Amino acid sequence: MNDLAPPAFSTTAGFADARIEDGQLQSLLQARYRDELAVSTEWNGTLDVLLSHRSVRAYLPNALPWDTLEILVAAAQSAASSSNLQAWSVIAVENKERKARLAALAGNQQHIIQAPLLLVWLIDLSRLSKLAEARGQASGGLDYTDSFLLGAVDASLAAQNAVVALESLGLGSVYIGAIRNKPLEVAAELGLPPHVFALFGLVVGKPDPNSPTSVKPRLPQDAVLLREQYEWGETQLRAVAAYDQRVRNFQREQGLQEQDWTVQAGNRVQDAKSLNGRDVLREALRTRGFELK
C-alpha cells in the first residue's frame, strides 16, 4: 500500500480544464484513496470531474454568470426520479440578509454568507397533494414513510447532478446538512407550506484561490464494496484501520488536528446531543404535516 501524498490539485484552474496526461486517472484515484487501485479504464472528462470533487469553504464574492442557476437546475432535473414524481423543489437564496439568517440557523457557517448562492433542496410532497386536490382526487399515499424517502432520494440525486455540473463549470460547492438543525425555523424563513421539508443546503460559488482545497481520502473499497451479500469481518476492519492512518496523514498535510476517522465518526453518532438538534426531527416532521405511517 502507498500512503504517499498525491499530487496537489487546485480548484483555481477549474475542474473542467484538466489536461489529458498519461496516468491521469491513476493520479485521481491515488488522490481519492491514497492507495493504488488497479483499473484499465482510460481517463475522460466526466471521471475527472467526479473524482476531483472536494468541498469548498472559501469563496470569492463574485456574482455567478447570469445563466448559471438555470443550467444547474436543468442538470438537476436530468437526474433519475422515482416514478417520475419529481417530488423535490429547490429554493435559490441570494439575498445577503436571508443567507445570514439561515447561516445562524445552520451552525453559523460563514461560507453560507460569503458565497453568492445558497440552494436549499426540498422534499416537496405539497405539489403532488395540491395537484390531486385540484382534480378532486385523494393523495393518502403521500402520508406514508416511503413517499418521504422517495422525496429525499429524488432531491439528493438532483442535487448531486447539480454539483457535477457546477464543478464542470469551474465552480465549487459544499453541502449544508446543518440546515436540518432547526427545521421549523428554516421552514418559517423560507415560507414553506405543509408537506415540504428543507433536506439540506448547497453553497455555490467561485473558489477563493488563496484558500485551495484538497481531495479528502475516502474509505478503501474493501470497506464499502460487498459482493453478493453483506459481511463485516477482518477485511473491513483492516480497511478501516488503514483509512484511519490516511485520514491522519491528510489532516497533517492540511494543518488540522489529527484524529482517527473512527473517533470522529463515533463522536458524531454517540448520543442525541451529538446530533445538534436533529434528535427531535421526527416531531418536527409531524409538525410540518408528514404523517410517516
Secondary structure, DSSP 8 states (H G I E B T S, - for coil): ----------GGG-GGG----TTHHHHHHHHHHSS---------HHHHHHHT------B------TTHHHHHHHHHHTS--GGG---EEEEEE--HHHHHHHHHHTT--HHHHHSSEEEEEEEE-HHHHHHHHHTT---GGGGSHHHHHHHHHHHHHHHHHHHHHHHHTT-EEEEEGGGGSSHHHHHHHHT--TTEEEEEEEEEE-B-TTS---------HHHH---SS---SHHHHHHHHHHHHHHHHHHHHTT-----HHHHHHHHTSSGGGGTTGGGHHHHHHHTT----
